[in-house]
Amino acid sequence: KGKILVVKFRRTGESARSEDDTASGEHEVQIEGVRMGLEAVELDDGAAVPKEFANPTDDTFMVEDAVEAIGFGKFQWKLSVLTGLAWMADAMEMMILSILAPQLHCEWRLPSWQVALLTSVVFVGMMSSSTLWGNISDQYGRKTGLKISVLWTLYYGILSAFAPVYSWILVLRGLVGFGIGGVPQSVTLYAEFLPMKARAKCILLIEVFWAIGTVFEVVLAVFVMPSLGWRWLLILSAVPLLLFAVLCFWLPESARYDVLSGNQEKAIATLKRIATENGAPMPLGKLIISRQEDRGKMRDLFTPHFRWTTLLLWFIWFSNAFSYYGLVLLTTELFQAGDVCSISSRKKAVEAKCSLACEYLSEEDYMDLLWTTLSEFPGVLVTLWIIDRLGRKKTMALCFVIFSFCSLLLFICVGRNVLTLLLFIARAFISGGFQAAYVYTPEVYPTATRALGLGTCSGMARVGALITPFIAQVMLESSVYLTLAVYSGCCLLAALASCFLPIETKGRGLQESSHREWGQEMVGRGMHGAGVTRSNSGSQE
């Protein structure tokens, strides 16, 4: 008999390694070459074993079971704050752009195309890097990918505060964008530690941190810009990143990733640590390993099973960012004009103005920025309310439809107040749709390609964000109606795409390995008993 180590869990969390201690009354059964330890389980008096997880006759469990059994607790709260910090930092780096642009435009007498380039270069950086970060996260671990990207962003973010000339700041902000491309991976790590019931709610609430970050950036700018100037703003904006970088070392590696890369001990240690922090019992038995070598490969996103999902998601993410950032840019344009009709009439007057004429942001502009940003809070609440009722796909579709309806209503000449209201509603729903996509994407892909799937989707979103200034600012000058039609049309198509997604992930566990057939994990649970065989990918037939 070869010596196979079987790790067993008792209720106390002690693990006993049985090699050949059959004498101790623990029976070893040989089933098709897989040795299973059936042990007498020690339970506290009167302690009920949750039936589906710690089933005493079934001595195997998967990470999904462990996460479900341990449930939501102290550990997840800490993780939420950490992930939230990463999001805050991301939002602040994005928001800086709308504050920095007019400032540098004035200070360095930049022509407007150079100002626009400053925004675009950040998106180019993000776009080129999101797939790469996804790949790193799938191959070397979520924590590794996240750590490198955060330190990278922090370094270049602070460095860009010391940029002496335009070309320097252009390159440095581009490198910052390259780093920000990795921030969505915090969601991958986060989702993998969340039990099924809490998953949608938690990922949605992370969006609250995004909104807080944006608001914080505007408030910071109000105080810092007049007295200390933009260089200090850049330095101070890196504070959440610095905090995150320090606390990053507390982060555990995703247990799902460890199982997939064959690190059983690490996965068990992580799960035990969470169980201890949450004060919950570990499931009993042996953790199933489903090792998979070829993780994070592009071709896995295009297997017959995922081909449609991937393409539709890419379009949905594209439209999301295209419309979201388009709306942000349109808001300032429309506010300056007063309403849609005055943009059409004011075109002639503008041409006389020299392109170098520059206006610093006024108090009022900051206030407007603040108000429209606050609309994201109701957006999150609405999405929270409907995402578990309607399911992920219908939620995305609904958000897109409402957004395009609001942007079509802008065709009617409305006053400033109604305009603000419509923009407010549109922004609330498009940011809600964005979050719903953030919930759906990590749920739909298996662990082996989850980070890559999210990375490529995020990359497509940046493409949308890159194109949108040309629509919201350049095309707006020739025709307001065409601009609005482009946005609402794009969103209606995205709503259709959401309806056509093949998989609804509401109430479904996160899939572990891409070799495994759909639903197999859930079905396989009821069929334990005598003949449990394990294929090399860890699926249960």
Phi and psi in degrees as a GROMACS rama.xvg file:
@    title "Ramachandran Plot"
@    xaxis  label "Phi"
@    yaxis  label "Psi"
@TYPE xy
-71.4176  153.937  GLY-2
-86.8306  110.741  LYS-3
-111.676  132.963  ILE-4
-85.9609  126.399  LEU-5
-112.272  118.096  VAL-6
-88.8329  125.041  VAL-7
-115.65  146.995  LYS-8
-111.211  130.983  PHE-9
-101.922  170.828  ARG-10
-59.5225  -28.8588  ARG-11
-77.0029  -9.01806  THR-12
90.31  -1.27223  GLY-13
-72.9339  145.101  GLU-14
-113.532  139.14  SER-15
-115.679  129.529  ALA-16
-93.471  116.864  ARG-17
-103.016  123.517  SER-18
-98.3272  -78.3524  GLU-19
-123.15  43.5776  ASP-20
-91.9391  52.535  ASP-21
-66.1149  -18.5071  THR-22
-65.4523  -28.3756  ALA-23
-76.5008  14.933  SER-24
83.6945  7.83289  GLY-25
-98.9848  122.056  GLU-26
-88.8305  136.586  HIS-27
-102.915  127.309  GLU-28
-114.979  135.93  VAL-29
-100.837  113.741  GLN-30
-121.212  113.566  ILE-31
42.0859  53.537  GLU-32
75.9187  -3.90994  GLY-33
-103.845  122.771  VAL-34
-92.5543  127.1  ARG-35
-116.377  138.741  MET-36
-99.4977  118.71  GLY-37
-102.731  114.829  LEU-38
-121.057  156.315  GLU-39
-73.296  125.248  ALA-40
-90.175  133.243  VAL-41
-94.8963  119.569  GLU-42
-116.445  153.383  LEU-43
-66.6928  158.953  ASP-44
-58.8136  129.062  ASP-45
71.1023  6.24626  GLY-46
-80.065  124.326  ALA-47
-84.0354  138.094  ALA-48
-90.4135  126.03  VAL-49
-57.9912  127.161  PRO-50
-60.3044  -48.1558  LYS-51
-75.1144  -21.4659  GLU-52
-97.877  -72.2408  PHE-53
-86.2538  59.8762  ALA-54
-74.3921  114.648  ASN-55
-58.6366  -29.1686  PRO-56
-81.7064  -21.094  THR-57
-98.3362  107.949  ASP-58
-96.4083  22.9449  ASP-59
-123.221  150.403  THR-60
-146.468  160.634  PHE-61
-110.719  168.423  MET-62
-56.3861  -40.7051  VAL-63
-52.626  -46.4005  GLU-64
-61.5327  -44.8446  ASP-65
-61.6608  -46.8286  ALA-66
-61.3465  -40.8182  VAL-67
-65.2158  -43.7608  GLU-68
-67.5764  -39.8004  ALA-69
-71.4914  -35.3999  ILE-70
76.6341  -171.725  GLY-71
-92.2633  130.554  PHE-72
-158.912  -152.951  GLY-73
-54.9699  -44.0762  LYS-74
-57.2032  -47.9045  PHE-75
-65.7277  -30.9811  GLN-76
-63.4714  -46.2437  TRP-77
-60.9996  -43.5521  LYS-78
-62.7159  -37.0556  LEU-79
-60.7909  -44.0763  SER-80
-64.6413  -41.0126  VAL-81
-63.5822  -49.5312  LEU-82
-60.8272  -38.92  THR-83
-59.8358  -39.7917  GLY-84
-59.8335  -43.8299  LEU-85
-60.7908  -40.1035  ALA-86
-67.9534  -39.7157  TRP-87
-58.7422  -46.5728  MET-88
-59.1912  -44.2445  ALA-89
-60.7093  -46.7676  ASP-90
-62.8978  -39.2239  ALA-91
-67.2573  -41.4715  MET-92
-62.2555  -34.0182  GLU-93
-72.022  -41.1341  MET-94
-70.0841  -31.8733  MET-95
-51.8963  -36.705  ILE-96
-56.6623  -43.9821  LEU-97
-74.4392  -15.9553  SER-98
-93.9221  -37.4774  ILE-99
-71.8556  -38.8306  LEU-100
-54.0404  -55.7278  ALA-101
-63.044  -33.2045  PRO-102
-63.6455  -50.8474  GLN-103
-69.2548  -33.0399  LEU-104
-54.4241  -41.8703  HIS-105
-80.6361  -46.8748  CYS-106
-67.729  -40.939  GLU-107
-105.379  7.78791  TRP-108
51.6375  53.1235  ARG-109
-87.7988  140.187  LEU-110
-66.4135  158.451  PRO-111
-66.1762  -27.169  SER-112
-67.3071  -31.0799  TRP-113
-71.1711  -33.6589  GLN-114
-65.4858  -43.5908  VAL-115
-63.8576  -36.2788  ALA-116
-62.968  -33.881  LEU-117
-61.5942  -39.5959  LEU-118
-70.946  -44.6516  THR-119
-62.4909  -36.8215  SER-120
-64.1906  -33.3657  VAL-121
-64.8694  -43.2692  VAL-122
-67.7599  -36.2515  PHE-123
-61.4155  -42.9478  VAL-124
-58.9874  -46.6443  GLY-125
-63.1613  -43.2088  MET-126
-63.2398  -43.9582  MET-127
-71.4124  -21.6201  SER-128
-102.322  -20.7834  SER-129
-59.4851  -39.9441  SER-130
-66.3553  -38.8896  THR-131
-62.6891  -45.4286  LEU-132
-63.7188  -38.6525  TRP-133
-60.197  -42.351  GLY-134
-63.1084  -45.7829  ASN-135
-60.323  -43.5078  ILE-136
-64.9964  -34.7969  SER-137
-76.7501  -30.6998  ASP-138
-91.8501  -38.7363  GLN-139
-113.205  2.90564  TYR-140
110.638  146.338  GLY-141
-64.1804  -42.2816  ARG-142
-64.281  -42.9008  LYS-143
-58.2655  -51.3478  THR-144
-58.6249  -44.0768  GLY-145
-66.3524  -44.5337  LEU-146
-60.0669  -49.2621  LYS-147
-60.5271  -45.021  ILE-148
-66.0769  -36.1809  SER-149
-70.2983  -44.577  VAL-150
-63.2613  -39.8947  LEU-151
-58.9786  -50.3847  TRP-152
-63.0199  -41.3615  THR-153
-60.6803  -47.9964  LEU-154
-60.2148  -52.8296  TYR-155
-74.7018  -26.423  TYR-156
-63.8248  -46.1461  GLY-157
-70.81  -36.8562  ILE-158
-62.7538  -35.9416  LEU-159
-68.501  -15.6129  SER-160
-69.631  -20.7351  ALA-161
-101.764  14.2196  PHE-162
-64.9952  123.257  ALA-163
-77.2774  -37.608  PRO-164
-132.645  172.462  VAL-165
-57.5488  -46.5879  TYR-166
-59.3367  -36.3655  SER-167
-64.1665  -48.7995  TRP-168
-66.2104  -31.2099  ILE-169
-62.1836  -50.0592  LEU-170
-64.442  -44.9071  VAL-171
-66.6132  -40.763  LEU-172
-66.6052  -33.2078  ARG-173
-61.3372  -41.7286  GLY-174
-68.3778  -35.3577  LEU-175
-61.3386  -44.389  VAL-176
-58.9335  -39.8498  GLY-177
-58.7183  -39.1569  PHE-178
-72.8514  -41.1715  GLY-179
-60.4589  -26.8912  ILE-180
-53.8981  -22.0899  GLY-181
-91.2054  -12.1407  GLY-182
-61.4371  -37.6265  VAL-183
-56.9149  -19.1102  PRO-184
-65.5151  -19.3592  GLN-185
-62.3051  -30.2796  SER-186
-67.8278  -37.423  VAL-187
-58.8538  -49.7465  THR-188
-61.8535  -43.4914  LEU-189
-62.8391  -50.0928  TYR-190
-59.8451  -31.9378  ALA-191
-74.3022  -12.6318  GLU-192
-103.123  0.304725  PHE-193
-97.5607  135.504  LEU-194
-67.9575  157.215  PRO-195
-55.6814  -44.1138  MET-196
-64.1879  -36.4521  LYS-197
-87.7732  -10.1136  ALA-198
-59.8537  -53.3983  ARG-199
-62.27  -44.541  ALA-200
-59.6155  -45.189  LYS-201
-67.565  -44.5984  CYS-202
-64.6806  -33.8969  ILE-203
-67.5135  -37.9805  LEU-204
-71.5473  -19.2368  LEU-205
-63.0522  -31.088  ILE-206
-59.9451  -28.751  GLU-207
-59.9031  -38.0709  VAL-208
-64.3392  -36.2365  PHE-209
-59.429  -47.394  TRP-210
-64.5076  -41.1596  ALA-211
-61.0274  -42.4504  ILE-212
-58.4288  -44.6105  GLY-213
-64.3181  -45.5738  THR-214
-63.0337  -44.0094  VAL-215
-59.4241  -40.5654  PHE-216
-62.9389  -43.4071  GLU-217
-65.2176  -43.8027  VAL-218
-62.7031  -43.2554  VAL-219
-58.8082  -43.8744  LEU-220
-62.5877  -39.2274  ALA-221
-58.4869  -39.71  VAL-222
-85.2531  -39.0712  PHE-223
-82.2718  -41.9343  VAL-224
-57.2808  -50.5791  MET-225
-62.8003  -36.9868  PRO-226
-94.8217  -51.0735  SER-227
-97.4974  -23.043  LEU-228
93.1832  173.844  GLY-229
-71.0201  -26.6371  TRP-230
-63.8824  -40.5281  ARG-231
-67.4441  -34.3461  TRP-232
-60.5052  -42.0892  LEU-233
-64.174  -40.7821  LEU-234
-67.197  -47.8384  ILE-235
-66.8077  -27.5868  LEU-236
-70.9199  -15.187  SER-237
-85.2758  -0.95788  ALA-238
-59.2592  -48.5242  VAL-239
-57.8205  -36.8836  PRO-240
-63.0092  -41.6455  LEU-241
-62.0939  -46.5921  LEU-242
-57.249  -45.2906  LEU-243
-64.1142  -42.3376  PHE-244
-60.3903  -38.2689  ALA-245
-69.2854  -45.2484  VAL-246
-77.7074  -12.5338  LEU-247
-54.7178  -30.9204  CYS-248
-72.0537  -17.4663  PHE-249
-75.6636  -27.6254  TRP-250
-58.1385  132.75  LEU-251
-84.9629  159.44  PRO-252
-75.0899  149.194  GLU-253
-60.8168  128.043  SER-254
-63.9686  -33.65  ALA-255
-64.4059  -39.4552  ARG-256
-66.2036  -42.9472  TYR-257
-59.8049  -41.7963  ASP-258
-63.1704  -40.4075  VAL-259
-69.7821  -30.9182  LEU-260
-93.4318  7.41474  SER-261
85.4082  11.7988  GLY-262
-91.9467  76.811  ASN-263
-65.3024  -42.8391  GLN-264
-60.9348  -44.0419  GLU-265
-62.129  -42.3912  LYS-266
-61.8339  -43.2814  ALA-267
-66.76  -40.7227  ILE-268
-60.1948  -44.4887  ALA-269
-61.5209  -46.7525  THR-270
-62.8678  -39.0247  LEU-271
-63.1435  -42.3431  LYS-272
-60.4901  -42.7902  ARG-273
-65.2339  -43.0196  ILE-274
-59.4785  -42.4156  ALA-275
-64.5335  -46.5745  THR-276
-63.205  -36.5842  GLU-277
-85.0312  -8.86207  ASN-278
63.1258  36.9578  GLY-279
-117.736  155.008  ALA-280
-75.7622  151.235  PRO-281
-80.1329  151.827  MET-282
-64.8883  157.635  PRO-283
-91.9243  157.786  LEU-284
102.923  -157.867  GLY-285
-111.806  138.386  LYS-286
-75.391  129.654  LEU-287
-77.5954  132.726  ILE-288
-98.204  129.463  ILE-289
-124.002  83.1149  SER-290
-72.7733  138.978  ARG-291
-140.079  121.397  GLN-292
-79.2586  -46.5487  GLU-293
-86.2148  78.2461  ASP-294
-93.8897  154.147  ARG-295
63.0135  40.9342  GLY-296
-102.366  136.093  LYS-297
-53.9557  -40.9899  MET-298
-62.4813  -23.5504  ARG-299
-66.4503  -23.9296  ASP-300
-76.0742  -14.7827  LEU-301
-116.776  21.6901  PHE-302
-64.9616  155.046  THR-303
-48.2698  -30.7487  PRO-304
-71.9456  -31.9487  HIS-305
-107.714  -8.16199  PHE-306
-52.2873  -52.1945  ARG-307
-65.8992  -43.8748  TRP-308
-55.3884  -47.6415  THR-309
-61.5307  -49.278  THR-310
-64.7013  -43.1092  LEU-311
-65.7818  -41.8084  LEU-312
-62.3051  -39.7396  LEU-313
-58.7704  -43.4484  TRP-314
-66.7598  -40.0913  PHE-315
-62.5959  -45.0044  ILE-316
-65.1258  -39.912  TRP-317
-58.063  -51.0674  PHE-318
-64.4171  -37.0437  SER-319
-56.5437  -54.8281  ASN-320
-70.3419  -38.5343  ALA-321
-56.6261  -46.6295  PHE-322
-78.2826  -37.3796  SER-323
-64.1924  -53.4161  TYR-324
-70.7029  -29.9418  TYR-325
-61.4447  -42.6915  GLY-326
-65.6757  -39.6827  LEU-327
-60.3304  -43.7476  VAL-328
-70.593  -41.2843  LEU-329
-61.4581  -36.5385  LEU-330
-55.1451  -49.2949  THR-331
-65.4584  -41.8288  THR-332
-60.6136  -47.1343  GLU-333
-68.4628  -36.8887  LEU-334
-64.5599  -41.2937  PHE-335
-63.7375  -35.1208  GLN-336
-80.5019  -29.1137  ALA-337
106.909  -51.7292  GLY-338
-162.896  -178.26  ASP-339
-61.3841  -41.2466  VAL-340
-65.5951  -36.5797  CYS-341
-71.909  -21.4361  SER-342
-66.1303  -44.0989  ILE-343
-60.8126  -39.4763  SER-344
-83.1383  -18.6473  SER-345
-91.2101  -3.96373  ARG-346
-55.2377  -44.3568  LYS-347
-62.613  -39.308  LYS-348
-65.1424  -32.4277  ALA-349
-66.6102  -38.0325  VAL-350
-58.7138  -29.2281  GLU-351
-68.9008  -26.1458  ALA-352
-73.5786  134.138  LYS-353
-69.3243  144.232  CYS-354
-69.7746  -13.2303  SER-355
-89.9953  -10.611  LEU-356
-57.8284  133.405  ALA-357
-130.782  145.041  CYS-358
-125.802  126.879  GLU-359
-72.5271  155.982  TYR-360
-69.9979  132.816  LEU-361
-92.9241  172.077  SER-362
-54.4715  -42.6505  GLU-363
-61.9038  -39.9861  GLU-364
-61.6218  -41.6021  ASP-365
-63.0716  -40.3664  TYR-366
-62.3239  -44.0859  MET-367
-61.3438  -42.6272  ASP-368
-56.9544  -42.5403  LEU-369
-65.3139  -45.0709  LEU-370
-62.3699  -47.5458  TRP-371
-65.9354  -31.6591  THR-372
-67.7218  -36.2574  THR-373
-63.5179  -19.6399  LEU-374
-64.7061  -16.3454  SER-375
-70.4074  -26.3103  GLU-376
-62.3808  -52.8176  PHE-377
-59.527  -34.282  PRO-378
-56.677  -44.156  GLY-379
-64.4579  -43.0193  VAL-380
-63.0799  -43.2971  LEU-381
-62.474  -46.7197  VAL-382
-61.5674  -40.7717  THR-383
-56.4951  -41.3827  LEU-384
-70.9315  -37.161  TRP-385
-95.0732  -19.5261  ILE-386
-65.7307  -35.4665  ILE-387
-89.508  -11.5846  ASP-388
-86.8213  -49.9166  ARG-389
-87.9163  -21.5657  LEU-390
95.1687  164.087  GLY-391
-67.8896  -43.5799  ARG-392
-65.2055  -46.7696  LYS-393
-66.8638  -33.6237  LYS-394
-60.8684  -47.1197  THR-395
-61.4212  -44.8081  MET-396
-60.3451  -45.4305  ALA-397
-60.3891  -45.2602  LEU-398
-59.5644  -43.5705  CYS-399
-63.9033  -43.0763  PHE-400
-62.8986  -44.7137  VAL-401
-64.7779  -38.8954  ILE-402
-60.6995  -47.1263  PHE-403
-69.2752  -30.6002  SER-404
-63.5738  -45.5376  PHE-405
-63.1943  -40.3957  CYS-406
-71.4981  -26.1827  SER-407
-72.7497  -32.6749  LEU-408
-64.8386  -22.4759  LEU-409
-67.5898  -16.1632  LEU-410
-60.4145  -34.1731  PHE-411
-74.2624  141.504  ILE-412
-72.2019  113.621  CYS-413
-121.322  158.088  VAL-414
-74.3109  177.473  GLY-415
-58.6964  -40.053  ARG-416
-67.6054  -46.6526  ASN-417
-64.4463  -38.5485  VAL-418
-57.8395  -47.9824  LEU-419
-59.6678  -42.3941  THR-420
-62.0394  -46.7026  LEU-421
-62.8987  -43.3007  LEU-422
-63.5246  -37.2566  LEU-423
-61.8224  -49.4405  PHE-424
-63.9073  -45.2252  ILE-425
-59.4668  -44.3414  ALA-426
-66.671  -38.4411  ARG-427
-59.8386  -44.7284  ALA-428
-77.5278  -34.3186  PHE-429
-71.2659  -33.4215  ILE-430
-72.4381  -30.6052  SER-431
-64.4004  -40.9618  GLY-432
-64.8991  -39.4266  GLY-433
-59.0624  -45.4844  PHE-434
-66.8195  -37.7893  GLN-435
-61.1618  -37.2369  ALA-436
-65.6735  -35.0219  ALA-437
-68.1962  -27.5643  TYR-438
-77.2013  -43.4127  VAL-439
-70.2911  -43.9592  TYR-440
-59.9581  -50.2127  THR-441
-65.6604  -24.0132  PRO-442
-77.0185  -29.5404  GLU-443
-83.3528  -31.8336  VAL-444
-90.2618  148.201  TYR-445
-75.2913  165.753  PRO-446
-53.7004  -35.4494  THR-447
-63.79  -29.1814  ALA-448
-125.398  12.7279  THR-449
-61.7282  -48.9649  ARG-450
-65.1953  -38.6949  ALA-451
-66.6615  -41.5245  LEU-452
-59.4642  -46.3485  GLY-453
-66.7182  -38.5021  LEU-454
-61.7968  -46.6416  GLY-455
-68.2068  -38.154  THR-456
-62.1746  -43.7416  CYS-457
-61.7945  -37.7949  SER-458
-62.1808  -41.7971  GLY-459
-64.9215  -35.7739  MET-460
-61.5628  -38.9895  ALA-461
-67.8479  -29.7577  ARG-462
-62.263  -43.4965  VAL-463
-61.2252  -41.817  GLY-464
-66.1132  -29.6377  ALA-465
-70.7711  -41.0723  LEU-466
-76.0677  -30.8953  ILE-467
-60.2381  -33.3957  THR-468
-60.2367  -32.1329  PRO-469
-70.1529  -29.3045  PHE-470
-80.7715  -51.6832  ILE-471
-71.1752  -26.0479  ALA-472
-111.427  -45.3308  GLN-473
-79.1336  -50.6265  VAL-474
-67.6406  -28.7912  MET-475
-57.6048  -33.0895  LEU-476
-66.8598  -32.7634  GLU-477
-87.42  -40.399  SER-478
-155.599  121.821  SER-479
-69.0545  -42.2518  VAL-480
-66.3934  -40.1903  TYR-481
-61.0992  -43.2912  LEU-482
-57.6434  -49.9602  THR-483
-64.0097  -36.3109  LEU-484
-65.2287  -38.9451  ALA-485
-60.2113  -46.6557  VAL-486
-65.7319  -45.9625  TYR-487
-70.4428  -34.6585  SER-488
-63.6863  -44.8419  GLY-489
-59.6284  -41.6415  CYS-490
-72.433  -31.9558  CYS-491
-65.4177  -40.6647  LEU-492
-61.7784  -41.0623  LEU-493
-64.759  -35.6068  ALA-494
-63.7754  -40.3145  ALA-495
-62.4087  -45.3121  LEU-496
-58.1192  -39.7111  ALA-497
-62.6426  -37.6962  SER-498
-69.6242  -30.1249  CYS-499
-84.8625  -4.33344  PHE-500
-57.847  131.729  LEU-501
-70.0658  -26.5  PRO-502
-117.736  131.012  ILE-503
-101.028  126.369  GLU-504
-98.7363  2.51107  THR-505
-60.289  128.466  LYS-506
70.1805  20.7241  GLY-507
-114.04  144.528  ARG-508
-72.0663  161.41  GLY-509
-72.5004  132.185  LEU-510
-75.1757  143.02  GLN-511
-88.2517  -54.9032  GLU-512
-127.138  143.802  SER-513
-77.4424  -11.677  SER-514
-72.649  -27.2785  HIS-515
-74.1623  143.83  ARG-516
-72.0182  156.973  GLU-517
-63.0406  142.788  TRP-518
70.187  -5.77643  GLY-519
-61.4605  -38.0613  GLN-520
-65.422  -38.6542  GLU-521
-74.5915  -41.2007  MET-522
-68.9352  -42.0485  VAL-523
-58.2439  -21.3869  GLY-524
-61.1627  -41.0266  ARG-525
-78.4285  -7.65803  GLY-526
-106.485  20.6347  MET-527
-71.7908  166.609  HIS-528
144.881  -139.408  GLY-529
-64.0245  -56.4777  ALA-530
-98.265  78.0562  GLY-531
-100.746  114.522  VAL-532
-110.739  159.483  THR-533
-126.986  126.401  ARG-534
-83.7497  171.142  SER-535
-65.411  -19.7692  ASN-536
-87.4406  -0.525535  SER-537
86.2888  12.5079  GLY-538
-84.6243  158.994  SER-539
-110.62  117.724  GLN-540
